Amino acid sequence: MKPIVIKLGGSLAETGRLRSWLSLVARARRPVVIVPGGGPLADAVRALQRELRFGDAAAHEMAILAMQQMGLAMIALEQRLVAAETLLAITRAARGRRVPVWLPAKLCAADRQIPKSWSITSDGLAARLAERLGSEVVLLKSRKVAAAATPKALVRDGIVDPAFAAIVERSALSWRIFGPGEERTLAALLDASPSEPPRKPASKRRALLSTRQSPHGRA
């Protein structure tokens, strides 16, 4: 079974939802591969480009590195996640029941179909990875999107990049976008295991034990 390509938007970190979405994806029973968004790190690249006025090619390479950094942060948050730079590494990780996080610099450098400009962001790169894997692509966003929305309409509304629309249309890729409140639908798609119930703090456990003891010792 081909892994579902899941792009976790870096903007989720700014809304406080990144940890919960990441935890859900990490519990997937279906094979998945995470594509990290650049989020605030990519925004820093945009701001620096405006200030220093360097070209889009350099900004593109820097944004790729922003994705890599966000990917490393995600790996540090969930034990099941593992770094993967190549298609083979992604496949091996999925077969080993790990969740690969794609670090895109290596594959992107050798891919002539990826433009070195802002016309492609992590959305388009996720679609390109799904195209190469022969898989489907899911985008996790900080806002909900109408199910009937077309890729071109999403580009027009600034929700996805132009490359995403071009790739899903030329390859007839299956794609979906999930936003806040749609966690259960995503969990069903990924066949994600339920989260573990939170443990009681040690102090409360000790208090419970003490209430079960007789005045003269253990009951």
Secondary structure, DSSP 4 states (H G I P E B T S, - for coil): -PPEEEEE-THHHHHT-HHHHHHHHHTBSS-EEEEE--HHHHHHHHHHHHHH---HHHHHHHHHHHHHHHHHHHHHH-TTEEEE-SHHHHHHHHHTT-EEEE-THHHHHT-TTS-SSTT--HHHHHHHHHHHHT--EEEE-SS---TT--HHHHHHTTSS-HHHHHHHHHHT--EEEE-TT-HHHHHHHHTBPPPPPPPPPHHHHHHHHHHTSBTTB--
